[in-house]
Amino acid sequence: MSKFGELIDVDIPVLLDFYTESNDQSVAMHPVLRDVAAALGDKAKVIKIDVDKNKELAEALRVKGLPTLIIYKDGEMKWRHSGEKDADTLIGIIQEYA
C-alpha cells in the first residue's frame, strides 16, 4: 500500500481507472483515458489499475462496479464515479482540482 500512497500524494490531480480486461465498459474507456492523458499532459496523471492484479487495493477502496474512476489530489480522494464518462467531461472534472 505504501506505493499507492506515493502515487496519490502529489500536488496534481491523479485519475485512477480501476478496470479488468474482461469488462467491456472498462475496455471501452481505454481510448477515452488516452485522450484525457494527452489533453492534460503534465497537469494531471492518469493511472490504470487492473483489479485482477490488485485485488487488495480494489477491496480496500471498495471498488465494486467497473470501470471505477477516482480522482486524488494531495493524497485525498476528491471525486469518484462508477461507469463510463466521456473524455471532455473527465477533463473538465480533473481541471476543477488542478
MODELLER restraints for C-alpha pairs under 7 A, 6 or more apart:
rsr = mdl.restraints
at = mdl.atoms
rsr.add(forms.Gaussian(group=physical.xy_distance, feature=features.Distance(at['CA:5:A'], at['CA:75:A']), mean=6.86, stdev=0.5))
rsr.add(forms.Gaussian(group=physical.xy_distance, feature=features.Distance(at['CA:8:A'], at['CA:14:A']), mean=6.27, stdev=0.5))
rsr.add(forms.Gaussian(group=physical.xy_distance, feature=features.Distance(at['CA:8:A'], at['CA:72:A']), mean=5.86, stdev=0.5))
rsr.add(forms.Gaussian(group=physical.xy_distance, feature=features.Distance(at['CA:8:A'], at['CA:73:A']), mean=6.42, stdev=0.5))
rsr.add(forms.Gaussian(group=physical.xy_distance, feature=features.Distance(at['CA:8:A'], at['CA:74:A']), mean=6.58, stdev=0.5))
rsr.add(forms.Gaussian(group=physical.xy_distance, feature=features.Distance(at['CA:8:A'], at['CA:75:A']), mean=4.89, stdev=0.5))
rsr.add(forms.Gaussian(group=physical.xy_distance, feature=features.Distance(at['CA:9:A'], at['CA:73:A']), mean=6.58, stdev=0.5))
rsr.add(forms.Gaussian(group=physical.xy_distance, feature=features.Distance(at['CA:9:A'], at['CA:74:A']), mean=4.54, stdev=0.5))
rsr.add(forms.Gaussian(group=physical.xy_distance, feature=features.Distance(at['CA:9:A'], at['CA:75:A']), mean=3.92, stdev=0.5))
rsr.add(forms.Gaussian(group=physical.xy_distance, feature=features.Distance(at['CA:10:A'], at['CA:73:A']), mean=6.22, stdev=0.5))
rsr.add(forms.Gaussian(group=physical.xy_distance, feature=features.Distance(at['CA:10:A'], at['CA:74:A']), mean=4.94, stdev=0.5))
rsr.add(forms.Gaussian(group=physical.xy_distance, feature=features.Distance(at['CA:10:A'], at['CA:75:A']), mean=6.69, stdev=0.5))
rsr.add(forms.Gaussian(group=physical.xy_distance, feature=features.Distance(at['CA:11:A'], at['CA:73:A']), mean=6.00, stdev=0.5))
rsr.add(forms.Gaussian(group=physical.xy_distance, feature=features.Distance(at['CA:11:A'], at['CA:74:A']), mean=5.22, stdev=0.5))
rsr.add(forms.Gaussian(group=physical.xy_distance, feature=features.Distance(at['CA:12:A'], at['CA:43:A']), mean=6.29, stdev=0.5))
rsr.add(forms.Gaussian(group=physical.xy_distance, feature=features.Distance(at['CA:12:A'], at['CA:44:A']), mean=5.38, stdev=0.5))
rsr.add(forms.Gaussian(group=physical.xy_distance, feature=features.Distance(at['CA:12:A'], at['CA:73:A']), mean=5.92, stdev=0.5))
rsr.add(forms.Gaussian(group=physical.xy_distance, feature=features.Distance(at['CA:12:A'], at['CA:98:A']), mean=5.93, stdev=0.5))
rsr.add(forms.Gaussian(group=physical.xy_distance, feature=features.Distance(at['CA:13:A'], at['CA:44:A']), mean=4.97, stdev=0.5))
rsr.add(forms.Gaussian(group=physical.xy_distance, feature=features.Distance(at['CA:13:A'], at['CA:45:A']), mean=6.44, stdev=0.5))
rsr.add(forms.Gaussian(group=physical.xy_distance, feature=features.Distance(at['CA:13:A'], at['CA:71:A']), mean=6.38, stdev=0.5))
rsr.add(forms.Gaussian(group=physical.xy_distance, feature=features.Distance(at['CA:13:A'], at['CA:72:A']), mean=5.71, stdev=0.5))
rsr.add(forms.Gaussian(group=physical.xy_distance, feature=features.Distance(at['CA:13:A'], at['CA:73:A']), mean=4.73, stdev=0.5))
rsr.add(forms.Gaussian(group=physical.xy_distance, feature=features.Distance(at['CA:13:A'], at['CA:94:A']), mean=6.51, stdev=0.5))
rsr.add(forms.Gaussian(group=physical.xy_distance, feature=features.Distance(at['CA:13:A'], at['CA:97:A']), mean=6.13, stdev=0.5))
rsr.add(forms.Gaussian(group=physical.xy_distance, feature=features.Distance(at['CA:13:A'], at['CA:98:A']), mean=5.93, stdev=0.5))
rsr.add(forms.Gaussian(group=physical.xy_distance, feature=features.Distance(at['CA:14:A'], at['CA:44:A']), mean=5.79, stdev=0.5))
rsr.add(forms.Gaussian(group=physical.xy_distance, feature=features.Distance(at['CA:14:A'], at['CA:45:A']), mean=4.68, stdev=0.5))
rsr.add(forms.Gaussian(group=physical.xy_distance, feature=features.Distance(at['CA:14:A'], at['CA:46:A']), mean=5.92, stdev=0.5))
rsr.add(forms.Gaussian(group=physical.xy_distance, feature=features.Distance(at['CA:14:A'], at['CA:71:A']), mean=5.42, stdev=0.5))
rsr.add(forms.Gaussian(group=physical.xy_distance, feature=features.Distance(at['CA:14:A'], at['CA:72:A']), mean=5.13, stdev=0.5))
rsr.add(forms.Gaussian(group=physical.xy_distance, feature=features.Distance(at['CA:14:A'], at['CA:73:A']), mean=6.23, stdev=0.5))
rsr.add(forms.Gaussian(group=physical.xy_distance, feature=features.Distance(at['CA:15:A'], at['CA:45:A']), mean=6.08, stdev=0.5))
rsr.add(forms.Gaussian(group=physical.xy_distance, feature=features.Distance(at['CA:15:A'], at['CA:46:A']), mean=4.77, stdev=0.5))
rsr.add(forms.Gaussian(group=physical.xy_distance, feature=features.Distance(at['CA:15:A'], at['CA:47:A']), mean=6.15, stdev=0.5))
rsr.add(forms.Gaussian(group=physical.xy_distance, feature=features.Distance(at['CA:15:A'], at['CA:69:A']), mean=6.73, stdev=0.5))
rsr.add(forms.Gaussian(group=physical.xy_distance, feature=features.Distance(at['CA:15:A'], at['CA:70:A']), mean=5.67, stdev=0.5))
rsr.add(forms.Gaussian(group=physical.xy_distance, feature=features.Distance(at['CA:15:A'], at['CA:71:A']), mean=4.48, stdev=0.5))
rsr.add(forms.Gaussian(group=physical.xy_distance, feature=features.Distance(at['CA:15:A'], at['CA:72:A']), mean=6.61, stdev=0.5))
rsr.add(forms.Gaussian(group=physical.xy_distance, feature=features.Distance(at['CA:16:A'], at['CA:46:A']), mean=6.05, stdev=0.5))
rsr.add(forms.Gaussian(group=physical.xy_distance, feature=features.Distance(at['CA:16:A'], at['CA:47:A']), mean=4.92, stdev=0.5))
rsr.add(forms.Gaussian(group=physical.xy_distance, feature=features.Distance(at['CA:16:A'], at['CA:48:A']), mean=5.84, stdev=0.5))
rsr.add(forms.Gaussian(group=physical.xy_distance, feature=features.Distance(at['CA:16:A'], at['CA:49:A']), mean=6.90, stdev=0.5))
rsr.add(forms.Gaussian(group=physical.xy_distance, feature=features.Distance(at['CA:16:A'], at['CA:69:A']), mean=5.59, stdev=0.5))
rsr.add(forms.Gaussian(group=physical.xy_distance, feature=features.Distance(at['CA:16:A'], at['CA:70:A']), mean=5.13, stdev=0.5))
rsr.add(forms.Gaussian(group=physical.xy_distance, feature=features.Distance(at['CA:16:A'], at['CA:71:A']), mean=6.25, stdev=0.5))
rsr.add(forms.Gaussian(group=physical.xy_distance, feature=features.Distance(at['CA:17:A'], at['CA:47:A']), mean=6.18, stdev=0.5))
rsr.add(forms.Gaussian(group=physical.xy_distance, feature=features.Distance(at['CA:17:A'], at['CA:48:A']), mean=4.68, stdev=0.5))
rsr.add(forms.Gaussian(group=physical.xy_distance, feature=features.Distance(at['CA:17:A'], at['CA:49:A']), mean=5.87, stdev=0.5))
rsr.add(forms.Gaussian(group=physical.xy_distance, feature=features.Distance(at['CA:17:A'], at['CA:67:A']), mean=6.56, stdev=0.5))
rsr.add(forms.Gaussian(group=physical.xy_distance, feature=features.Distance(at['CA:17:A'], at['CA:68:A']), mean=5.90, stdev=0.5))
rsr.add(forms.Gaussian(group=physical.xy_distance, feature=features.Distance(at['CA:17:A'], at['CA:69:A']), mean=4.77, stdev=0.5))
rsr.add(forms.Gaussian(group=physical.xy_distance, feature=features.Distance(at['CA:17:A'], at['CA:70:A']), mean=6.77, stdev=0.5))
rsr.add(forms.Gaussian(group=physical.xy_distance, feature=features.Distance(at['CA:18:A'], at['CA:48:A']), mean=6.15, stdev=0.5))
rsr.add(forms.Gaussian(group=physical.xy_distance, feature=features.Distance(at['CA:18:A'], at['CA:49:A']), mean=4.85, stdev=0.5))
rsr.add(forms.Gaussian(group=physical.xy_distance, feature=features.Distance(at['CA:18:A'], at['CA:50:A']), mean=5.98, stdev=0.5))
rsr.add(forms.Gaussian(group=physical.xy_distance, feature=features.Distance(at['CA:18:A'], at['CA:51:A']), mean=6.02, stdev=0.5))
rsr.add(forms.Gaussian(group=physical.xy_distance, feature=features.Distance(at['CA:18:A'], at['CA:66:A']), mean=6.72, stdev=0.5))
rsr.add(forms.Gaussian(group=physical.xy_distance, feature=features.Distance(at['CA:18:A'], at['CA:67:A']), mean=5.54, stdev=0.5))
rsr.add(forms.Gaussian(group=physical.xy_distance, feature=features.Distance(at['CA:18:A'], at['CA:68:A']), mean=5.12, stdev=0.5))
rsr.add(forms.Gaussian(group=physical.xy_distance, feature=features.Distance(at['CA:18:A'], at['CA:69:A']), mean=6.41, stdev=0.5))
rsr.add(forms.Gaussian(group=physical.xy_distance, feature=features.Distance(at['CA:19:A'], at['CA:26:A']), mean=5.18, stdev=0.5))
rsr.add(forms.Gaussian(group=physical.xy_distance, feature=features.Distance(at['CA:19:A'], at['CA:49:A']), mean=6.26, stdev=0.5))
rsr.add(forms.Gaussian(group=physical.xy_distance, feature=features.Distance(at['CA:19:A'], at['CA:50:A']), mean=5.19, stdev=0.5))
rsr.add(forms.Gaussian(group=physical.xy_distance, feature=features.Distance(at['CA:19:A'], at['CA:51:A']), mean=5.75, stdev=0.5))
rsr.add(forms.Gaussian(group=physical.xy_distance, feature=features.Distance(at['CA:19:A'], at['CA:66:A']), mean=5.81, stdev=0.5))
rsr.add(forms.Gaussian(group=physical.xy_distance, feature=features.Distance(at['CA:19:A'], at['CA:67:A']), mean=5.06, stdev=0.5))
rsr.add(forms.Gaussian(group=physical.xy_distance, feature=features.Distance(at['CA:20:A'], at['CA:26:A']), mean=6.29, stdev=0.5))
rsr.add(forms.Gaussian(group=physical.xy_distance, feature=features.Distance(at['CA:20:A'], at['CA:50:A']), mean=5.42, stdev=0.5))
rsr.add(forms.Gaussian(group=physical.xy_distance, feature=features.Distance(at['CA:20:A'], at['CA:51:A']), mean=5.84, stdev=0.5))
rsr.add(forms.Gaussian(group=physical.xy_distance, feature=features.Distance(at['CA:20:A'], at['CA:52:A']), mean=6.45, stdev=0.5))
rsr.add(forms.Gaussian(group=physical.xy_distance, feature=features.Distance(at['CA:21:A'], at['CA:27:A']), mean=6.12, stdev=0.5))
rsr.add(forms.Gaussian(group=physical.xy_distance, feature=features.Distance(at['CA:25:A'], at['CA:67:A']), mean=6.48, stdev=0.5))
rsr.add(forms.Gaussian(group=physical.xy_distance, feature=features.Distance(at['CA:25:A'], at['CA:84:A']), mean=6.65, stdev=0.5))
rsr.add(forms.Gaussian(group=physical.xy_distance, feature=features.Distance(at['CA:26:A'], at['CA:66:A']), mean=6.17, stdev=0.5))
rsr.add(forms.Gaussian(group=physical.xy_distance, feature=features.Distance(at['CA:26:A'], at['CA:67:A']), mean=4.90, stdev=0.5))
rsr.add(forms.Gaussian(group=physical.xy_distance, feature=features.Distance(at['CA:29:A'], at['CA:84:A']), mean=6.68, stdev=0.5))
rsr.add(forms.Gaussian(group=physical.xy_distance, feature=features.Distance(at['CA:32:A'], at['CA:86:A']), mean=6.50, stdev=0.5))
rsr.add(forms.Gaussian(group=physical.xy_distance, feature=features.Distance(at['CA:32:A'], at['CA:87:A']), mean=5.30, stdev=0.5))
rsr.add(forms.Gaussian(group=physical.xy_distance, feature=features.Distance(at['CA:33:A'], at['CA:87:A']), mean=6.88, stdev=0.5))
rsr.add(forms.Gaussian(group=physical.xy_distance, feature=features.Distance(at['CA:35:A'], at['CA:87:A']), mean=6.53, stdev=0.5))
rsr.add(forms.Gaussian(group=physical.xy_distance, feature=features.Distance(at['CA:36:A'], at['CA:87:A']), mean=5.62, stdev=0.5))
rsr.add(forms.Gaussian(group=physical.xy_distance, feature=features.Distance(at['CA:36:A'], at['CA:91:A']), mean=6.00, stdev=0.5))
rsr.add(forms.Gaussian(group=physical.xy_distance, feature=features.Distance(at['CA:37:A'], at['CA:45:A']), mean=6.88, stdev=0.5))
rsr.add(forms.Gaussian(group=physical.xy_distance, feature=features.Distance(at['CA:37:A'], at['CA:46:A']), mean=5.91, stdev=0.5))
rsr.add(forms.Gaussian(group=physical.xy_distance, feature=features.Distance(at['CA:43:A'], at['CA:98:A']), mean=6.80, stdev=0.5))
rsr.add(forms.Gaussian(group=physical.xy_distance, feature=features.Distance(at['CA:51:A'], at['CA:58:A']), mean=6.07, stdev=0.5))
rsr.add(forms.Gaussian(group=physical.xy_distance, feature=features.Distance(at['CA:65:A'], at['CA:82:A']), mean=5.73, stdev=0.5))
rsr.add(forms.Gaussian(group=physical.xy_distance, feature=features.Distance(at['CA:65:A'], at['CA:83:A']), mean=6.99, stdev=0.5))
rsr.add(forms.Gaussian(group=physical.xy_distance, feature=features.Distance(at['CA:66:A'], at['CA:82:A']), mean=6.17, stdev=0.5))
rsr.add(forms.Gaussian(group=physical.xy_distance, feature=features.Distance(at['CA:66:A'], at['CA:83:A']), mean=6.01, stdev=0.5))
rsr.add(forms.Gaussian(group=physical.xy_distance, feature=features.Distance(at['CA:67:A'], at['CA:82:A']), mean=5.81, stdev=0.5))
rsr.add(forms.Gaussian(group=physical.xy_distance, feature=features.Distance(at['CA:67:A'], at['CA:83:A']), mean=5.21, stdev=0.5))
rsr.add(forms.Gaussian(group=physical.xy_distance, feature=features.Distance(at['CA:67:A'], at['CA:84:A']), mean=6.68, stdev=0.5))
rsr.add(forms.Gaussian(group=physical.xy_distance, feature=features.Distance(at['CA:68:A'], at['CA:81:A']), mean=5.75, stdev=0.5))
rsr.add(forms.Gaussian(group=physical.xy_distance, feature=features.Distance(at['CA:68:A'], at['CA:82:A']), mean=4.24, stdev=0.5))
rsr.add(forms.Gaussian(group=physical.xy_distance, feature=features.Distance(at['CA:68:A'], at['CA:83:A']), mean=6.11, stdev=0.5))
rsr.add(forms.Gaussian(group=physical.xy_distance, feature=features.Distance(at['CA:69:A'], at['CA:80:A']), mean=5.67, stdev=0.5))
rsr.add(forms.Gaussian(group=physical.xy_distance, feature=features.Distance(at['CA:69:A'], at['CA:81:A']), mean=5.19, stdev=0.5))
rsr.add(forms.Gaussian(group=physical.xy_distance, feature=features.Distance(at['CA:69:A'], at['CA:82:A']), mean=6.15, stdev=0.5))
rsr.add(forms.Gaussian(group=physical.xy_distance, feature=features.Distance(at['CA:70:A'], at['CA:79:A']), mean=5.67, stdev=0.5))
rsr.add(forms.Gaussian(group=physical.xy_distance, feature=features.Distance(at['CA:70:A'], at['CA:80:A']), mean=4.35, stdev=0.5))
rsr.add(forms.Gaussian(group=physical.xy_distance, feature=features.Distance(at['CA:70:A'], at['CA:81:A']), mean=6.47, stdev=0.5))
rsr.add(forms.Gaussian(group=physical.xy_distance, feature=features.Distance(at['CA:71:A'], at['CA:77:A']), mean=5.96, stdev=0.5))
rsr.add(forms.Gaussian(group=physical.xy_distance, feature=features.Distance(at['CA:71:A'], at['CA:78:A']), mean=5.55, stdev=0.5))
rsr.add(forms.Gaussian(group=physical.xy_distance, feature=features.Distance(at['CA:71:A'], at['CA:79:A']), mean=5.10, stdev=0.5))
rsr.add(forms.Gaussian(group=physical.xy_distance, feature=features.Distance(at['CA:71:A'], at['CA:80:A']), mean=6.40, stdev=0.5))
rsr.add(forms.Gaussian(group=physical.xy_distance, feature=features.Distance(at['CA:72:A'], at['CA:78:A']), mean=5.46, stdev=0.5))
